[in-house]
Amino acid sequence: MKNGGILGYDLNEKTCQISYYDTAKDEPQTLEMAPGVSQIPLVLGYFKDHWVYGREAKRLQIAGAENTVGDLLGKAMRREKARIAGKVYDGVWLLAKFIRMTLETFEEIEEITFSVPEVNVDTSKLLKSIGQHLGIDKNHICVQDYKESFCQYMFDQPKELWQYESALFFCDGQRIRAYMLHKLNPANVKVKEMFVTVEEVASAHMKELEAIYPVLNAEKAKDADESFKSFIQNVFDKKVISSVYLTGEGFENNWYPASLKVLCNGRRAFVGDNLYSRGACYHSMRKGLEYEEGPIYLDETRMTEQISLRMRVAGKEGWYPVVAWGTHWYEADGQWEVILEDTSDIEIHVETLAGDELHVETVSLEGLPDRRDYSLRLRIELLFLDERTCRMTFRDVGFGEFFPPSGFLAEKTIQLGGIHGQFNSMS
C-alpha cells in the first residue's frame, strides 16, 4: 500500500487541510505546505497561463490581482458560476479543480473521508461526485461533519481520555462553541454495542475577542480570558470531564492563561488545528485497514433502527444487518445476492434503539420455482424513498447455466419510525 493512499480531508468555507495515513508511523500525519503551515486557503487563481491554488492564489487575491476566486465550497453548493481569465466556470468545476490540485502529491487514493462543518444530502452528493470524478471508487468516499470527526479522533485516543465526557471548544476569533462527547444509553437493553454522540452544549459571541485581533492586545486579552473562563465554568458545571480540546484560529494566540488553568484542573487539555482532518483520516483507516471498529456514532441525522436478514456469509448462517445502526438513510441503499436453502418465506427483522420491540416483516416467496436446496439465488435490492420509507425487492436471477431466471419478483415496503424523536429518548 502506497504511503498516503488513505486520507482525511477537512473542508470549510475558508480553508482545507489534509491528513494522510503514514505507513511507517501507523498513524495520520498532516500535510504541510510550508514548515508549520498545514491550512490551505480555499482560493483558486489563474496566473501566467496556469492555475494556482492555496497560499499562492491567496497572495494574488490580497494583492488585488484579477482572476482569483474564493468561497469555492459555497459557490459549488449554490451552483454559482465565476468568470476567470475571460471564461465562465461552474462552481462545482472550480471546487473539483481545487481538490484535484491539492491531492496531486498523492499517487493513488484508496480511501478518502471529507470532513465539513455540517453535512446534509446535498453536501454528501456533491463531494462524493467530485471524488468519483477524480477517479476514486464511490464505495471509498465518505462525508462526515465536524462533530463526527471529533468522535473518530477520540476513538483512537487512550480510553482514559474519553472515559467520562470529553469537551471540544471551537473558536473562530469571534464566537466560541462548546461541544460534549458522551455515551448514549439505548432503551433496547438487548443491544450490546456502545453508542456515542457529540452535542453542542453552549456558544457565545465574545466582543472581547474581536478587540484583541489581529494583533494581541495584552489588556484586552485579560477581559477575553475572564469571559472565556466564566464560559468554561458554566459548561463544566456538574459534569465529569476526562479531556478537553481547543481548536480553531481563535486559539492561536495565547490569550487565555487563566482559562487554561481551569481547563487543566484534574483533566488533560490539548490545543491544535488538525483535529478534524486527523479524525477524518482515522475514519478512512478503519474502512481501508483491518482496524477494530470503535463505538457507533449517532446524531439527529442518523438511523436508530437496524434492518437484518438471515443469510449465510462465509459459510456461517446468521442474522446480518443490511442497514446498520447509525447509517444515514440516504447512504443506506444497497444490493446483495443470496442463495436460499429452501422456499420458505423470508423474514426481515427491524430493531430499534428506542425500545425492546422487534418488528418482523414477511416476504412471500410463492411463485418461486421448486429447485433443490442451494440452487435458488435471489438479488435483494434496498432503496430508501425518504428517511422513513424503505423499499426492498427480491428477484430470482437464476443459477448459472443450470437454471435461468424465472421472472419472480417480490416487493416489500417497510415504514420505519424515522430518525426524529428516537435519538433524544436515548440520551
JOLIN-V336740 format. One record per residue. N is the residue number from 1. RES is the residue in one letter. PHI is phi in radians with two decimals (999 if undefined). OMEGA is omega in whole degrees, 0 to 359 (none if undefined). NEAR is the number of other ideal C-beta (glycine too) atoms within 12 Angstrom. Layout:
# JOLIN-V336740
n:N res:RES phi:PHI omega:OMEGA near:NEAR
n:N res:RES phi:PHI omega:OMEGA near:NEAR
This chain:
# JOLIN-V336740
n:1 res:M phi:999 omega:182 near:20
n:2 res:K phi:-1.24 omega:177 near:18
n:3 res:N phi:-1.07 omega:179 near:21
n:4 res:G phi:1.64 omega:181 near:31
n:5 res:G phi:-1.37 omega:182 near:27
n:6 res:I phi:-2.10 omega:194 near:39
n:7 res:L phi:-2.21 omega:165 near:50
n:8 res:G phi:-2.13 omega:189 near:49
n:9 res:Y phi:-2.20 omega:177 near:51
n:10 res:D phi:-1.45 omega:183 near:47
n:11 res:L phi:-2.34 omega:176 near:45
n:12 res:N phi:-2.35 omega:185 near:33
n:13 res:E phi:-1.16 omega:187 near:22
n:14 res:K phi:-1.87 omega:189 near:24
n:15 res:T phi:-2.47 omega:166 near:36
n:16 res:C phi:-2.36 omega:179 near:41
n:17 res:Q phi:-2.65 omega:185 near:42
n:18 res:I phi:-2.16 omega:170 near:42
n:19 res:S phi:-2.00 omega:184 near:41
n:20 res:Y phi:-2.34 omega:179 near:44
n:21 res:Y phi:-1.34 omega:177 near:41
n:22 res:D phi:-1.62 omega:184 near:22
n:23 res:T phi:-1.12 omega:181 near:19
n:24 res:A phi:-1.24 omega:182 near:11
n:25 res:K phi:-1.61 omega:180 near:11
n:26 res:D phi:0.97 omega:177 near:16
n:27 res:E phi:-2.83 omega:179 near:22
n:28 res:P phi:-1.21 omega:169 near:40
n:29 res:Q phi:-2.15 omega:182 near:26
n:30 res:T phi:-1.78 omega:181 near:34
n:31 res:L phi:-1.16 omega:178 near:33
n:32 res:E phi:-1.85 omega:177 near:21
n:33 res:M phi:-1.47 omega:175 near:24
n:34 res:A phi:-2.74 omega:181 near:12
n:35 res:P phi:-0.91 omega:179 near:6
n:36 res:G phi:1.36 omega:182 near:11
n:37 res:V phi:-2.11 omega:181 near:18
n:38 res:S phi:-2.10 omega:178 near:31
n:39 res:Q phi:-1.36 omega:181 near:33
n:40 res:I phi:-1.88 omega:179 near:38
n:41 res:P phi:-0.99 omega:183 near:33
n:42 res:L phi:-1.46 omega:183 near:38
n:43 res:V phi:-2.38 omega:173 near:41
n:44 res:L phi:-1.98 omega:176 near:42
n:45 res:G phi:-2.54 omega:176 near:36
n:46 res:Y phi:-2.17 omega:189 near:28
n:47 res:F phi:-2.38 omega:179 near:22
n:48 res:K phi:0.93 omega:173 near:12
n:49 res:D phi:1.18 omega:174 near:9
n:50 res:H phi:-2.60 omega:181 near:15
n:51 res:W phi:-1.40 omega:174 near:29
n:52 res:V phi:-2.27 omega:182 near:30
n:53 res:Y phi:-2.53 omega:173 near:37
n:54 res:G phi:1.15 omega:186 near:36
n:55 res:R phi:-1.07 omega:180 near:24
n:56 res:E phi:-1.12 omega:178 near:26
n:57 res:A phi:-1.16 omega:179 near:34
n:58 res:K phi:-1.11 omega:178 near:26
n:59 res:R phi:-1.06 omega:177 near:18
n:60 res:L phi:-1.10 omega:180 near:27
n:61 res:Q phi:-1.12 omega:180 near:27
n:62 res:I phi:-1.11 omega:180 near:15
n:63 res:A phi:-1.30 omega:178 near:14
n:64 res:G phi:1.44 omega:181 near:9
n:65 res:A phi:-1.20 omega:174 near:21
n:66 res:E phi:-1.33 omega:176 near:16
n:67 res:N phi:1.10 omega:170 near:26
n:68 res:T phi:-2.19 omega:180 near:33
n:69 res:V phi:-2.56 omega:176 near:40
n:70 res:G phi:-2.04 omega:181 near:28
n:71 res:D phi:0.89 omega:186 near:25
n:72 res:L phi:-1.16 omega:179 near:43
n:73 res:L phi:-1.16 omega:179 near:37
n:74 res:G phi:-1.08 omega:180 near:25
n:75 res:K phi:-1.10 omega:179 near:30
n:76 res:A phi:-1.16 omega:181 near:35
n:77 res:M phi:-1.16 omega:181 near:28
n:78 res:R phi:-1.54 omega:180 near:18
n:79 res:R phi:0.99 omega:178 near:16
n:80 res:E phi:-1.48 omega:177 near:21
n:81 res:K phi:-2.05 omega:179 near:17
n:82 res:A phi:-2.49 omega:179 near:32
n:83 res:R phi:-1.72 omega:178 near:18
n:84 res:I phi:-2.36 omega:177 near:31
n:85 res:A phi:0.93 omega:176 near:21
n:86 res:G phi:1.41 omega:179 near:10
n:87 res:K phi:-2.09 omega:178 near:15
n:88 res:V phi:-1.73 omega:181 near:14
n:89 res:Y phi:-2.08 omega:175 near:26
n:90 res:D phi:-1.24 omega:182 near:23
n:91 res:G phi:-1.06 omega:178 near:29
n:92 res:V phi:-1.14 omega:178 near:28
n:93 res:W phi:-1.10 omega:181 near:28
n:94 res:L phi:-1.13 omega:178 near:39
n:95 res:L phi:-1.12 omega:178 near:44
n:96 res:A phi:-1.08 omega:178 near:31
n:97 res:K phi:-1.09 omega:179 near:34
n:98 res:F phi:-1.07 omega:182 near:39
n:99 res:I phi:-1.08 omega:179 near:41
n:100 res:R phi:-1.03 omega:182 near:24
n:101 res:M phi:-1.14 omega:180 near:29
n:102 res:T phi:-1.23 omega:184 near:42
n:103 res:L phi:-1.74 omega:183 near:32
n:104 res:E phi:-1.10 omega:181 near:19
n:105 res:T phi:-1.25 omega:181 near:20
n:106 res:F phi:-1.76 omega:185 near:28
n:107 res:E phi:-1.16 omega:183 near:15
n:108 res:E phi:-2.55 omega:181 near:23
n:109 res:I phi:-1.85 omega:182 near:35
n:110 res:E phi:-1.69 omega:177 near:29
n:111 res:E phi:-2.52 omega:175 near:36
n:112 res:I phi:-2.47 omega:175 near:47
n:113 res:T phi:-2.11 omega:175 near:47
n:114 res:F phi:-1.54 omega:176 near:50
n:115 res:S phi:-1.99 omega:182 near:43
n:116 res:V phi:-2.23 omega:182 near:38
n:117 res:P phi:-0.96 omega:177 near:31
n:118 res:E phi:-2.42 omega:181 near:25
n:119 res:V phi:-2.12 omega:174 near:33
n:120 res:N phi:-2.56 omega:183 near:22
n:121 res:V phi:-1.04 omega:184 near:20
n:122 res:D phi:-1.16 omega:179 near:20
n:123 res:T phi:-1.10 omega:180 near:30
n:124 res:S phi:-1.07 omega:180 near:28
n:125 res:K phi:-1.10 omega:181 near:23
n:126 res:L phi:-1.05 omega:185 near:34
n:127 res:L phi:-1.24 omega:177 near:38
n:128 res:K phi:-1.19 omega:178 near:30
n:129 res:S phi:-1.18 omega:177 near:23
n:130 res:I phi:-1.14 omega:178 near:37
n:131 res:G phi:-1.03 omega:177 near:34
n:132 res:Q phi:-1.13 omega:177 near:20
n:133 res:H phi:-1.06 omega:179 near:20
n:134 res:L phi:-1.45 omega:177 near:30
n:135 res:G phi:1.67 omega:179 near:20
n:136 res:I phi:-1.63 omega:179 near:33
n:137 res:D phi:-1.06 omega:185 near:18
n:138 res:K phi:-1.06 omega:179 near:22
n:139 res:N phi:-1.30 omega:181 near:18
n:140 res:H phi:-2.00 omega:178 near:25
n:141 res:I phi:-2.13 omega:178 near:35
n:142 res:C phi:-2.18 omega:176 near:40
n:143 res:V phi:-2.30 omega:179 near:39
n:144 res:Q phi:-2.47 omega:180 near:47
n:145 res:D phi:-1.58 omega:184 near:38
n:146 res:Y phi:-1.09 omega:181 near:35
n:147 res:K phi:-1.11 omega:178 near:38
n:148 res:E phi:-1.21 omega:177 near:42
n:149 res:S phi:-1.09 omega:175 near:48
n:150 res:F phi:-1.05 omega:177 near:49
n:151 res:C phi:-1.00 omega:183 near:45
n:152 res:Q phi:-1.06 omega:176 near:42
n:153 res:Y phi:-1.13 omega:183 near:44
n:154 res:M phi:-1.15 omega:182 near:41
n:155 res:F phi:-1.03 omega:181 near:31
n:156 res:D phi:-1.74 omega:173 near:33
n:157 res:Q phi:-1.65 omega:176 near:26
n:158 res:P phi:-0.91 omega:187 near:13
n:159 res:K phi:-1.05 omega:180 near:17
n:160 res:E phi:-1.16 omega:179 near:13
n:161 res:L phi:-1.36 omega:175 near:24
n:162 res:W phi:-2.30 omega:177 near:35
n:163 res:Q phi:-1.09 omega:175 near:19
n:164 res:Y phi:-1.92 omega:177 near:22
n:165 res:E phi:-1.58 omega:175 near:30
n:166 res:S phi:-2.11 omega:184 near:42
n:167 res:A phi:-1.93 omega:176 near:41
n:168 res:L phi:-2.23 omega:174 near:44
n:169 res:F phi:-1.95 omega:178 near:44
n:170 res:F phi:-2.02 omega:181 near:36
n:171 res:C phi:-2.31 omega:179 near:39
n:172 res:D phi:-1.76 omega:181 near:26
n:173 res:G phi:1.79 omega:179 near:26
n:174 res:Q phi:-2.27 omega:183 near:22
n:175 res:R phi:-2.10 omega:174 near:24
n:176 res:I phi:-1.97 omega:177 near:38
n:177 res:R phi:-2.04 omega:180 near:31
n:178 res:A phi:-1.98 omega:179 near:37
n:179 res:Y phi:-2.16 omega:180 near:39
n:180 res:M phi:-2.27 omega:174 near:34
n:181 res:L phi:-1.61 omega:178 near:44
n:182 res:H phi:-2.58 omega:182 near:33
n:183 res:K phi:-1.48 omega:178 near:28
n:184 res:L phi:-1.85 omega:178 near:34
n:185 res:N phi:-2.00 omega:181 near:18
n:186 res:P phi:-1.16 omega:177 near:32
n:187 res:A phi:-1.20 omega:178 near:22
n:188 res:N phi:-1.38 omega:186 near:27
n:189 res:V phi:-1.27 omega:181 near:13
n:190 res:K phi:-1.33 omega:182 near:16
n:191 res:V phi:-1.31 omega:184 near:28
n:192 res:K phi:-1.71 omega:182 near:13
n:193 res:E phi:-1.17 omega:174 near:24
n:194 res:M phi:-1.65 omega:180 near:24
n:195 res:F phi:-2.08 omega:180 near:34
n:196 res:V phi:-2.33 omega:175 near:35
n:197 res:T phi:-2.57 omega:173 near:38
n:198 res:V phi:-2.19 omega:180 near:41
n:199 res:E phi:-2.13 omega:171 near:29
n:200 res:E phi:-1.35 omega:186 near:27
n:201 res:V phi:-1.82 omega:180 near:29
n:202 res:A phi:-2.90 omega:173 near:26
n:203 res:S phi:-2.67 omega:182 near:20
n:204 res:A phi:-2.66 omega:172 near:26
n:205 res:H phi:-1.56 omega:186 near:18
n:206 res:M phi:-1.90 omega:178 near:33
n:207 res:K phi:-1.10 omega:180 near:17
n:208 res:E phi:-1.08 omega:179 near:32
n:209 res:L phi:-1.16 omega:180 near:34
n:210 res:E phi:-1.05 omega:184 near:20
n:211 res:A phi:-1.31 omega:184 near:22
n:212 res:I phi:-1.76 omega:179 near:30
n:213 res:Y phi:-2.01 omega:3 near:24
n:214 res:P phi:-1.43 omega:179 near:13
n:215 res:V phi:-1.78 omega:184 near:11
n:216 res:L phi:-1.17 omega:176 near:21
n:217 res:N phi:-1.78 omega:188 near:19
n:218 res:A phi:-1.02 omega:181 near:16
n:219 res:E phi:-1.19 omega:179 near:14
n:220 res:K phi:-1.15 omega:180 near:22
n:221 res:A phi:-1.10 omega:179 near:26
n:222 res:K phi:-1.07 omega:179 near:21
n:223 res:D phi:-1.13 omega:178 near:24
n:224 res:A phi:-1.10 omega:180 near:37
n:225 res:D phi:-1.08 omega:180 near:32
n:226 res:E phi:-1.14 omega:179 near:22
n:227 res:S phi:-1.14 omega:180 near:29
n:228 res:F phi:-1.16 omega:179 near:37
n:229 res:K phi:-1.05 omega:179 near:28
n:230 res:S phi:-1.12 omega:178 near:23
n:231 res:F phi:-1.06 omega:179 near:33
n:232 res:I phi:-1.06 omega:182 near:35
n:233 res:Q phi:-1.05 omega:178 near:22
n:234 res:N phi:-1.19 omega:180 near:19
n:235 res:V phi:-1.15 omega:185 near:31
n:236 res:F phi:-1.47 omega:185 near:31
n:237 res:D phi:-0.99 omega:177 near:15
n:238 res:K phi:1.07 omega:177 near:9
n:239 res:K phi:-2.08 omega:174 near:23
n:240 res:V phi:-1.82 omega:187 near:17
n:241 res:I phi:-1.93 omega:180 near:35
n:242 res:S phi:-1.47 omega:184 near:28
n:243 res:S phi:-2.70 omega:182 near:32
n:244 res:V phi:-2.35 omega:180 near:41
n:245 res:Y phi:-2.24 omega:177 near:41
n:246 res:L phi:-2.00 omega:179 near:35
n:247 res:T phi:-2.54 omega:182 near:38
n:248 res:G phi:1.92 omega:184 near:34
n:249 res:E phi:-1.12 omega:180 near:24
n:250 res:G phi:-1.18 omega:179 near:33
n:251 res:F phi:-1.73 omega:184 near:33
n:252 res:E phi:-1.19 omega:178 near:23
n:253 res:N phi:-1.62 omega:183 near:25
n:254 res:N phi:-1.39 omega:182 near:18
n:255 res:W phi:-1.75 omega:191 near:34
n:256 res:Y phi:-2.22 omega:181 near:38
n:257 res:P phi:-1.08 omega:180 near:19
n:258 res:A phi:-1.15 omega:178 near:24
n:259 res:S phi:-1.13 omega:181 near:36
n:260 res:L phi:-1.12 omega:177 near:24
n:261 res:K phi:-1.10 omega:177 near:17
n:262 res:V phi:-1.18 omega:180 near:28
n:263 res:L phi:-1.06 omega:185 near:33
n:264 res:C phi:-1.57 omega:182 near:21
n:265 res:N phi:-1.31 omega:178 near:17
n:266 res:G phi:1.43 omega:180 near:16
n:267 res:R phi:-2.64 omega:179 near:27
n:268 res:R phi:-1.68 omega:181 near:23
n:269 res:A phi:-2.16 omega:183 near:29
n:270 res:F phi:-2.33 omega:176 near:28
n:271 res:V phi:-2.13 omega:179 near:27
n:272 res:G phi:-2.97 omega:182 near:28
n:273 res:D phi:-2.13 omega:183 near:31
n:274 res:N phi:-2.14 omega:183 near:37
n:275 res:L phi:-1.10 omega:185 near:43
n:276 res:Y phi:-1.23 omega:179 near:46
n:277 res:S phi:-1.20 omega:177 near:46
n:278 res:R phi:-1.20 omega:177 near:42
n:279 res:G phi:-1.06 omega:177 near:45
n:280 res:A phi:-1.13 omega:179 near:48
n:281 res:C phi:-1.16 omega:176 near:45
n:282 res:Y phi:-1.02 omega:178 near:44
n:283 res:H phi:-1.11 omega:177 near:45
n:284 res:S phi:-1.10 omega:179 near:41
n:285 res:M phi:-1.11 omega:179 near:39
n:286 res:R phi:-1.13 omega:179 near:31
n:287 res:K phi:-1.36 omega:188 near:28
n:288 res:G phi:-1.53 omega:181 near:32
n:289 res:L phi:-2.08 omega:181 near:23
n:290 res:E phi:-1.47 omega:179 near:9
n:291 res:Y phi:-1.68 omega:177 near:21
n:292 res:E phi:-1.14 omega:178 near:11
n:293 res:E phi:-1.17 omega:177 near:21
n:294 res:G phi:-1.54 omega:175 near:27
n:295 res:P phi:-1.01 omega:181 near:28
n:296 res:I phi:-1.58 omega:181 near:32
n:297 res:Y phi:-1.51 omega:177 near:42
n:298 res:L phi:-2.24 omega:167 near:42
n:299 res:D phi:-2.60 omega:185 near:36
n:300 res:E phi:-1.19 omega:179 near:29
n:301 res:T phi:-1.74 omega:186 near:30
n:302 res:R phi:-1.77 omega:179 near:39
n:303 res:M phi:-1.32 omega:175 near:39
n:304 res:T phi:-1.82 omega:175 near:43
n:305 res:E phi:-2.19 omega:179 near:42
n:306 res:Q phi:-2.22 omega:180 near:37
n:307 res:I phi:-1.93 omega:184 near:37
n:308 res:S phi:-2.23 omega:173 near:27
n:309 res:L phi:-2.19 omega:175 near:35
n:310 res:R phi:-1.45 omega:184 near:25
n:311 res:M phi:-2.44 omega:172 near:26
n:312 res:R phi:-1.83 omega:181 near:19
n:313 res:V phi:-2.14 omega:181 near:18
n:314 res:A phi:0.94 omega:177 near:8
n:315 res:G phi:1.39 omega:182 near:8
n:316 res:K phi:-1.98 omega:181 near:10
n:317 res:E phi:-1.57 omega:178 near:16
n:318 res:G phi:3.13 omega:176 near:14
n:319 res:W phi:-1.56 omega:183 near:21
n:320 res:Y phi:-2.05 omega:180 near:23
n:321 res:P phi:-1.26 omega:170 near:29
n:322 res:V phi:-1.66 omega:169 near:32
n:323 res:V phi:-2.30 omega:186 near:36
n:324 res:A phi:-1.65 omega:173 near:28
n:325 res:W phi:-0.90 omega:172 near:37
n:326 res:G phi:1.40 omega:179 near:38
n:327 res:T phi:-1.47 omega:167 near:31
n:328 res:H phi:-1.24 omega:183 near:32
n:329 res:W phi:-1.03 omega:182 near:33
n:330 res:Y phi:-1.39 omega:176 near:26
n:331 res:E phi:-2.04 omega:188 near:28
n:332 res:A phi:-1.62 omega:181 near:33
n:333 res:D phi:-1.03 omega:180 near:23
n:334 res:G phi:-2.85 omega:181 near:24
n:335 res:Q phi:-2.54 omega:181 near:19
n:336 res:W phi:-2.44 omega:171 near:26
n:337 res:E phi:-2.07 omega:181 near:22
n:338 res:V phi:-2.24 omega:176 near:27
n:339 res:I phi:-1.87 omega:184 near:27
n:340 res:L phi:-1.52 omega:174 near:34
n:341 res:E phi:-1.40 omega:180 near:20
n:342 res:D phi:-2.63 omega:182 near:17
n:343 res:T phi:-1.82 omega:175 near:25
n:344 res:S phi:-1.15 omega:178 near:16
n:345 res:D phi:-1.01 omega:179 near:20
n:346 res:I phi:-1.59 omega:176 near:31
n:347 res:E phi:-1.72 omega:175 near:21
n:348 res:I phi:-2.05 omega:180 near:35
n:349 res:H phi:-1.77 omega:177 near:27
n:350 res:V phi:-2.07 omega:179 near:34
n:351 res:E phi:-1.88 omega:177 near:34
n:352 res:T phi:-2.14 omega:176 near:30
n:353 res:L phi:-1.37 omega:183 near:39
n:354 res:A phi:-1.46 omega:179 near:33
n:355 res:G phi:-3.04 omega:183 near:21
n:356 res:D phi:-1.46 omega:187 near:14
n:357 res:E phi:-1.16 omega:175 near:16
n:358 res:L phi:-1.76 omega:178 near:20
n:359 res:H phi:-1.67 omega:182 near:24
n:360 res:V phi:-2.04 omega:173 near:20
n:361 res:E phi:-1.91 omega:182 near:26
n:362 res:T phi:-2.07 omega:177 near:20
n:363 res:V phi:-1.99 omega:180 near:31
n:364 res:S phi:-1.32 omega:177 near:18
n:365 res:L phi:-1.81 omega:177 near:28
n:366 res:E phi:-1.06 omega:183 near:15
n:367 res:G phi:1.87 omega:174 near:17
n:368 res:L phi:-1.22 omega:177 near:30
n:369 res:P phi:-1.13 omega:180 near:23
n:370 res:D phi:-1.46 omega:179 near:16
n:371 res:R phi:-2.10 omega:178 near:24
n:372 res:R phi:-1.19 omega:181 near:15
n:373 res:D phi:-0.90 omega:175 near:14
n:374 res:Y phi:1.16 omega:175 near:16
n:375 res:S phi:-2.12 omega:175 near:25
n:376 res:L phi:-1.83 omega:181 near:32
n:377 res:R phi:-2.05 omega:179 near:28
n:378 res:L phi:-1.99 omega:170 near:35
n:379 res:R phi:-1.74 omega:180 near:24
n:380 res:I phi:-1.85 omega:178 near:35
n:381 res:E phi:-2.06 omega:180 near:25
n:382 res:L phi:-2.14 omega:182 near:31
n:383 res:L phi:-2.38 omega:175 near:23
n:384 res:F phi:-1.57 omega:177 near:31
n:385 res:L phi:-1.46 omega:172 near:18
n:386 res:D phi:-2.77 omega:186 near:17
n:387 res:E phi:-1.16 omega:183 near:29
n:388 res:R phi:-1.94 omega:189 near:20
n:389 res:T phi:-2.15 omega:181 near:19
n:390 res:C phi:-2.14 omega:178 near:36
n:391 res:R phi:-2.01 omega:178 near:26
n:392 res:M phi:-2.01 omega:176 near:35
n:393 res:T phi:-2.08 omega:181 near:26
n:394 res:F phi:-2.19 omega:187 near:36
n:395 res:R phi:-2.25 omega:175 near:27
n:396 res:D phi:-1.29 omega:181 near:30
n:397 res:V phi:-1.91 omega:178 near:28
n:398 res:G phi:1.34 omega:181 near:23
n:399 res:F phi:-2.42 omega:179 near:22
n:400 res:G phi:1.00 omega:180 near:11
n:401 res:E phi:-1.44 omega:185 near:7
n:402 res:F phi:-1.38 omega:184 near:14
n:403 res:F phi:-2.38 omega:177 near:21
n:404 res:P phi:-1.28 omega:176 near:16
n:405 res:P phi:-1.00 omega:183 near:19
n:406 res:S phi:-1.56 omega:185 near:23
n:407 res:G phi:1.60 omega:179 near:13
n:408 res:F phi:-1.11 omega:177 near:29
n:409 res:L phi:-2.56 omega:176 near:22
n:410 res:A phi:-2.25 omega:179 near:29
n:411 res:E phi:-2.21 omega:176 near:19
n:412 res:K phi:-2.47 omega:176 near:29
n:413 res:T phi:-1.75 omega:183 near:20
n:414 res:I phi:-1.98 omega:176 near:32
n:415 res:Q phi:-1.63 omega:181 near:19
n:416 res:L phi:-1.70 omega:181 near:33
n:417 res:G phi:-1.27 omega:182 near:27
n:418 res:G phi:1.59 omega:184 near:23
n:419 res:I phi:-1.43 omega:186 near:32
n:420 res:H phi:-1.42 omega:177 near:19
n:421 res:G phi:1.62 omega:182 near:18
n:422 res:Q phi:-1.28 omega:184 near:31
n:423 res:F phi:-1.04 omega:183 near:30
n:424 res:N phi:-1.13 omega:181 near:18
n:425 res:S phi:-1.25 omega:182 near:21
n:426 res:M phi:-1.66 omega:189 near:31
n:427 res:S phi:-1.35 omega:none near:25
